[in-house]
Amino acid sequence: MLRKIALFVAGIAGCALLIVGPLYLAKTSQFKAMGAAGAAMVMPPTTVTAAGAVKQTWPNTLSATGSIAPVQGVTVAAELPGKVAKIAFEPGATVAAGDLLVQLDTSTEEAQLRAAEAAAVLANLNLNRARELRQNGTNSPADLDAADAQAKAAVAQADNIRAVIAKKTIRAPFAGRLGLRLVNLGQILRDGEAIATLQTLDPVFVNFSLPQQRLAQLARGTRVRVTTDAAPGETFDGEINAINPEVDMATRNLRVQATAPNKGEKLRAGMFANVEVVLPTETPVLAIPVTAVLYAPYGDSVFIIDEKKDEKSGKTQQVLRQQFVRLGGARGDFVNVLEGLQPGEQVVTAGVFKLRPGMSVTIDNKLALPAQLAPKPKNA
């Protein structure tokens, strides 16, 4: 019985070997072929964008936020009370110095002036008669002095009334642009009541503050560049005209004032402005796009593209080399490299976090955006 069982098991094992053996040999052969193909396979080069390390000269500048102020600005107001008899200006109009703005009612003063002028004429005649009598010796010196004083008093009284009429004739104190009209015809004005604002807008003052340690770098005549959101894409060049001799005790900042031309009056008083003080010195730098830097806690690095000859194929290919660098200041889309890079070396400018040393790459800059020192991206 045991012999029959043993023969049965041996038969089954033989059949299994006949079936599994060829299958095992076939799969083993396939796996060997796949391994050989994988070992022989070469990864295609990765497409990257690249730019060279370029020597540049950056101007030294100081940045600040300032505000626009008029060179001359005032709220034109009534000096004396009275009723508005005439309005001679349009809101927002440009006026010259001395142009009539508002005429208050002066009918009472004009009548008083006529009487005062008549009294002045009579007093002058009496003075002339007193002089003739004094020459003949028929009056005393006191009579002549009294006549002279009366003549002068009469003239002064007429001048006083003329001054009142002039104060009720409100004129532009200087050339500029008027603001909104704040009075109406027939309105009774009190002394000091506002009529309109008047400002000189070309040129304008730009007031800003800088830290006290920048004082040694500032001087009258230093160039400034002014930009504002109200005039996108435009730069207003000016120069420093005054430096406050006193430092703010709270902020330790120094107040500076610059003058900038304002053709077209695009800058208005009260606007915020970005101010860039252009210092007379410049700094030589080795600049690369800031996107080429791989920032890491253990050090910043870039991927340099080297030309390398393949020993097997004999072809020249571009291979990546990771290089640690020491960075300086940044300006726009560029950063200054102080150490670790040579002028002219090509660095990868996009997607550096996905790269590794020794990778084979090809350069394609068709879709790369050019780096700029003063980028002005449009609102999306």
C-alpha positions as CSV (number, residue, x, y, z in Angstrom):
1,M,0.0,0.0,0.0
2,L,2.8,2.4,0.9
3,R,4.5,1.6,-2.3
4,K,1.5,2.5,-4.3
5,I,1.2,5.9,-2.5
6,A,4.9,6.6,-3.1
7,L,4.6,5.9,-6.8
8,F,1.5,8.1,-7.0
9,V,3.3,11.1,-5.3
10,A,6.3,10.6,-7.5
11,G,4.2,10.7,-10.6
12,I,2.5,13.9,-9.5
13,A,5.9,15.5,-8.8
14,G,7.2,14.5,-12.2
15,C,4.2,16.0,-13.9
16,A,4.7,19.3,-11.9
17,L,8.4,19.4,-12.9
18,L,7.4,18.9,-16.6
19,I,5.0,21.9,-16.4
20,V,6.8,24.4,-14.1
21,G,10.3,23.9,-15.3
22,P,9.9,25.3,-18.8
23,L,7.8,28.2,-17.4
24,Y,10.5,29.0,-14.8
25,L,13.2,29.0,-17.5
26,A,11.0,31.3,-19.8
27,K,10.4,33.9,-17.0
28,T,14.0,33.9,-15.9
29,S,15.0,34.6,-19.5
30,Q,12.5,37.5,-19.7
31,F,13.7,39.0,-16.4
32,K,17.3,38.9,-17.6
33,A,16.4,40.6,-20.9
34,M,14.5,43.3,-19.1
35,G,17.4,43.9,-16.7
36,A,19.8,44.2,-19.6
37,A,17.5,46.6,-21.4
38,G,17.2,48.8,-18.3
39,A,20.9,48.8,-17.8
40,A,21.4,49.9,-21.4
41,M,18.7,52.6,-21.3
42,V,19.8,56.2,-21.1
43,M,17.5,58.9,-19.7
44,P,16.8,61.7,-22.2
45,P,18.2,65.2,-21.3
46,T,16.0,67.5,-19.2
47,T,15.0,70.8,-20.8
48,V,15.9,73.9,-18.7
49,T,16.1,77.6,-19.1
50,A,19.5,79.2,-18.4
51,A,21.2,82.6,-18.1
52,G,24.8,83.7,-17.8
53,A,26.4,85.4,-14.8
54,V,26.9,89.0,-16.0
55,K,28.9,91.8,-14.7
56,Q,26.7,94.9,-14.0
57,T,27.0,98.2,-12.3
58,W,24.2,99.0,-9.9
59,P,23.6,102.6,-8.8
60,N,23.4,103.0,-5.1
61,T,20.0,104.2,-4.0
62,L,18.0,104.8,-0.9
63,S,14.3,104.1,-1.0
64,A,11.6,105.9,1.0
65,T,7.9,106.6,1.0
66,G,7.0,110.3,0.8
67,S,4.1,112.6,0.2
68,I,3.5,115.4,-2.4
69,A,3.2,119.0,-1.2
70,P,2.7,122.2,-3.2
71,V,5.6,124.7,-3.5
72,Q,3.0,127.3,-2.7
73,G,-0.4,126.5,-1.3
74,V,-3.0,128.5,0.5
75,T,-6.7,128.7,1.3
76,V,-7.9,132.0,-0.1
77,A,-10.2,133.6,2.5
78,A,-12.0,136.8,3.2
79,E,-10.0,139.3,5.2
80,L,-13.0,141.5,6.0
81,P,-16.7,140.6,6.4
82,G,-19.0,141.5,3.5
83,K,-21.5,140.3,1.0
84,V,-20.3,138.5,-2.2
85,A,-21.1,140.8,-5.1
86,K,-19.2,139.1,-7.9
87,I,-17.5,135.7,-8.4
88,A,-14.8,136.0,-11.1
89,F,-13.3,132.5,-11.2
90,E,-14.3,129.0,-12.3
91,P,-13.6,126.0,-9.9
92,G,-10.4,124.2,-10.9
93,A,-9.2,127.0,-13.2
94,T,-5.6,128.2,-13.6
95,V,-5.1,131.8,-12.5
96,A,-2.2,134.3,-12.6
97,A,-1.0,136.4,-9.7
98,G,-3.3,139.3,-9.2
99,D,-6.4,137.9,-11.0
100,L,-9.7,138.9,-9.4
101,L,-11.4,136.0,-7.6
102,V,-14.2,137.5,-5.5
103,Q,-15.5,141.1,-5.2
104,L,-17.4,141.9,-2.0
105,D,-19.9,144.8,-1.8
106,T,-18.0,148.1,-1.5
107,S,-20.7,150.6,-2.2
108,T,-20.5,152.1,1.3
109,E,-16.7,152.4,1.2
110,E,-16.8,153.9,-2.3
111,A,-19.2,156.6,-1.0
112,Q,-16.9,157.2,2.0
113,L,-13.9,157.4,-0.3
114,R,-15.5,160.2,-2.4
115,A,-16.1,162.2,0.7
116,A,-12.6,161.6,2.0
117,E,-11.1,162.6,-1.4
118,A,-13.1,165.8,-1.3
119,A,-11.9,166.5,2.2
120,A,-8.3,165.8,1.1
121,V,-8.6,168.3,-1.8
122,L,-9.9,171.0,0.6
123,A,-7.2,170.3,3.1
124,N,-4.6,170.6,0.4
125,L,-6.0,173.9,-0.7
126,N,-6.0,175.2,2.9
127,L,-2.4,174.1,3.2
128,N,-1.4,176.0,0.1
129,R,-3.2,179.2,1.4
130,A,-1.4,178.8,4.7
131,R,2.0,178.6,3.0
132,E,1.2,181.8,1.0
133,L,0.1,183.6,4.2
134,R,3.2,182.4,6.0
135,Q,5.4,183.8,3.2
136,N,3.7,187.2,3.7
137,G,4.0,186.9,7.5
138,T,0.2,187.1,8.1
139,N,-0.1,183.9,10.0
140,S,1.9,182.0,12.6
141,P,4.0,178.9,12.1
142,A,1.5,177.0,14.2
143,D,-1.3,177.8,11.7
144,L,0.9,176.4,8.9
145,D,1.7,173.2,10.9
146,A,-2.0,172.7,11.6
147,A,-2.9,173.0,8.0
148,D,-0.2,170.6,7.0
149,A,-1.4,168.1,9.6
150,Q,-5.0,168.4,8.4
151,A,-4.0,167.8,4.8
152,K,-2.0,164.7,5.7
153,A,-4.8,163.3,7.9
154,A,-7.3,163.8,5.1
155,V,-5.0,161.9,2.6
156,A,-4.5,159.1,5.2
157,Q,-8.2,158.8,5.7
158,A,-8.7,158.4,1.9
159,D,-5.9,155.8,1.8
160,N,-7.5,153.9,4.7
161,I,-10.8,153.6,2.8
162,R,-8.9,152.5,-0.4
163,A,-7.2,149.8,1.7
164,V,-10.6,148.5,2.9
165,I,-11.9,148.4,-0.7
166,A,-8.7,146.6,-1.8
167,K,-9.2,144.0,1.0
168,K,-12.8,143.4,-0.2
169,T,-11.4,142.9,-3.7
170,I,-10.0,139.4,-3.3
171,R,-7.3,138.5,-5.8
172,A,-5.0,135.5,-6.3
173,P,-1.8,136.0,-4.3
174,F,0.3,133.9,-6.7
175,A,-0.2,131.9,-9.9
176,G,-1.6,128.4,-9.6
177,R,-4.6,126.2,-9.8
178,L,-7.8,126.9,-7.9
179,G,-9.8,124.2,-6.1
180,L,-13.5,124.0,-5.5
181,R,-15.6,127.1,-5.1
182,L,-16.8,127.4,-1.4
183,V,-18.9,130.6,-1.7
184,N,-22.0,131.7,-3.5
185,L,-23.2,135.0,-5.0
186,G,-24.9,137.1,-2.4
187,Q,-23.5,135.1,0.6
188,I,-22.5,137.1,3.6
189,L,-18.9,136.2,4.5
190,R,-17.3,136.5,7.9
191,D,-13.7,137.5,8.2
192,G,-11.5,134.4,7.6
193,E,-14.1,132.4,5.8
194,A,-12.7,130.2,3.0
195,I,-13.3,131.0,-0.6
196,A,-11.2,128.4,-2.5
197,T,-7.8,126.7,-2.3
198,L,-5.0,127.8,-4.5
199,Q,-1.9,125.7,-5.2
200,T,1.2,125.9,-7.4
201,L,1.6,122.4,-8.9
202,D,4.6,122.8,-11.1
203,P,7.0,122.1,-9.6
204,V,6.0,120.3,-6.4
205,F,7.7,119.4,-3.1
206,V,8.3,115.7,-2.2
207,N,8.6,115.3,1.6
208,F,10.1,112.0,2.9
209,S,12.1,110.6,5.8
210,L,15.3,108.6,6.0
211,P,17.2,107.0,8.9
212,Q,19.6,109.2,10.7
213,Q,22.6,107.1,9.6
214,R,22.0,108.1,6.0
215,L,22.8,111.8,6.8
216,A,26.4,111.6,5.5
217,Q,25.2,110.3,2.1
218,L,22.7,113.2,1.6
219,A,23.4,116.6,0.2
220,R,21.5,119.4,-1.6
221,G,21.3,118.7,-5.3
222,T,21.3,114.9,-4.9
223,R,19.1,113.3,-7.6
224,V,15.8,111.6,-6.7
225,R,13.3,109.6,-8.7
226,V,9.6,109.9,-7.8
227,T,6.9,107.4,-8.8
228,T,3.3,107.1,-7.8
229,D,0.3,104.9,-8.6
230,A,-1.5,107.9,-10.0
231,A,0.9,108.0,-12.9
232,P,1.8,104.4,-13.6
233,G,4.9,103.9,-15.8
234,E,6.1,107.5,-15.3
235,T,9.1,108.7,-13.3
236,F,9.5,112.2,-12.1
237,D,13.2,113.3,-11.7
238,G,14.0,115.9,-9.1
239,E,16.7,116.8,-6.6
240,I,17.0,117.4,-2.9
241,N,16.6,121.1,-2.0
242,A,16.5,121.0,1.8
243,I,17.5,118.7,4.7
244,N,15.9,119.3,8.0
245,P,18.6,120.2,10.6
246,E,16.6,118.5,13.3
247,V,16.2,114.7,13.7
248,D,12.8,113.4,14.9
249,M,13.1,112.4,18.5
250,A,10.4,109.7,18.3
251,T,11.6,107.9,15.1
252,R,15.2,109.1,14.8
253,N,14.5,109.8,11.2
254,L,15.6,112.8,9.2
255,R,13.1,114.8,7.2
256,V,14.2,115.6,3.6
257,Q,12.5,117.7,1.0
258,A,13.0,117.4,-2.8
259,T,11.7,119.4,-5.7
260,A,10.4,117.7,-8.8
261,P,8.9,119.1,-12.0
262,N,5.2,118.2,-12.6
263,K,4.4,118.8,-16.2
264,G,0.8,118.0,-16.8
265,E,0.1,118.4,-13.1
266,K,-0.1,114.6,-12.6
267,L,1.2,114.9,-9.1
268,R,-1.2,116.5,-6.6
269,A,-0.8,117.6,-3.0
270,G,-1.4,114.9,-0.5
271,M,-0.5,112.0,-2.7
272,F,1.7,109.2,-1.5
273,A,4.9,108.7,-3.6
274,N,7.8,106.2,-3.8
275,V,11.0,108.1,-3.6
276,E,14.4,106.7,-4.7
277,V,17.5,108.8,-3.8
278,V,20.2,108.2,-6.4
279,L,23.6,108.4,-4.7
280,P,26.6,109.5,-6.8
281,T,28.5,106.2,-6.3
282,E,27.9,102.9,-8.1
283,T,28.6,99.3,-7.2
284,P,30.1,96.6,-9.6
285,V,28.3,93.3,-9.2
286,L,28.1,89.8,-10.7
287,A,24.4,89.4,-11.3
288,I,22.2,86.3,-11.9
289,P,18.4,85.9,-11.9
290,V,17.2,85.4,-8.4
291,T,15.2,82.4,-9.6
292,A,18.5,80.5,-10.2
293,V,19.2,80.3,-6.5
294,L,18.3,77.2,-4.5
295,Y,17.9,78.4,-1.0
296,A,18.6,75.9,1.8
297,P,19.4,76.1,5.6
298,Y,22.9,74.7,5.0
299,G,23.7,77.1,2.2
300,D,22.5,78.7,-1.0
301,S,23.5,77.1,-4.3
302,V,23.1,77.2,-8.0
303,F,23.3,74.6,-10.8
304,I,26.0,75.4,-13.3
305,I,25.8,73.9,-16.8
306,D,29.1,72.4,-17.9
307,E,30.2,70.9,-21.2
308,K,31.2,67.3,-20.8
309,K,32.3,64.7,-23.4
310,D,30.7,61.2,-23.1
311,E,33.5,58.6,-23.1
312,K,31.3,55.9,-24.7
313,S,29.7,57.9,-27.5
314,G,32.2,60.7,-27.9
315,K,29.5,63.3,-28.0
316,T,29.6,66.5,-26.0
317,Q,26.7,66.9,-23.6
318,Q,25.6,69.5,-21.0
319,V,25.7,68.3,-17.4
320,L,24.7,70.0,-14.2
321,R,27.1,70.9,-11.4
322,Q,25.8,72.1,-8.1
323,Q,27.8,75.1,-6.7
324,F,27.4,76.8,-3.4
325,V,27.5,80.6,-3.5
326,R,27.6,83.6,-1.2
327,L,25.0,86.2,-2.1
328,G,24.9,89.9,-1.7
329,G,22.1,92.4,-2.2
330,A,19.2,92.0,-4.6
331,R,17.9,94.5,-7.2
332,G,14.7,93.8,-9.2
333,D,14.9,90.3,-10.7
334,F,18.7,90.0,-10.0
335,V,20.8,89.0,-7.1
336,N,24.5,89.8,-6.6
337,V,26.9,86.8,-6.2
338,L,29.8,87.6,-4.0
339,E,31.6,84.2,-4.1
340,G,31.3,80.8,-5.9
341,L,30.6,81.9,-9.5
342,Q,32.6,83.2,-12.4
343,P,31.5,85.7,-15.1
344,G,30.0,84.0,-18.1
345,E,29.1,80.7,-16.4
346,Q,25.6,79.5,-17.3
347,V,23.2,78.7,-14.5
348,V,19.7,77.2,-14.6
349,T,17.1,79.8,-13.9
350,A,13.9,77.8,-13.3
351,G,12.8,74.7,-11.4
352,V,16.1,74.3,-9.6
353,F,14.5,72.4,-6.7
354,K,13.8,69.5,-9.1
355,L,17.4,69.1,-10.3
356,R,20.3,67.0,-9.1
357,P,24.0,67.1,-9.9
358,G,25.2,65.1,-12.9
359,M,21.9,65.4,-14.8
360,S,22.0,65.8,-18.6
361,V,20.2,68.9,-19.8
362,T,19.3,70.9,-22.9
363,I,18.8,74.7,-22.9
364,D,15.6,76.2,-24.3
365,N,14.9,79.9,-23.4
366,K,11.9,80.4,-25.8
367,L,9.4,80.7,-22.9
368,A,11.7,82.3,-20.4
369,L,10.8,85.8,-19.2
370,P,13.7,88.3,-19.3
371,A,15.0,89.4,-15.9
372,Q,14.9,93.1,-15.3
373,L,16.4,95.5,-12.9
374,A,13.2,97.4,-12.5
375,P,10.4,95.0,-13.2
376,K,6.9,96.4,-13.6
377,P,4.5,93.5,-13.7
378,K,1.0,94.2,-14.9
379,N,-2.0,93.4,-12.7
380,A,-3.5,90.0,-13.5
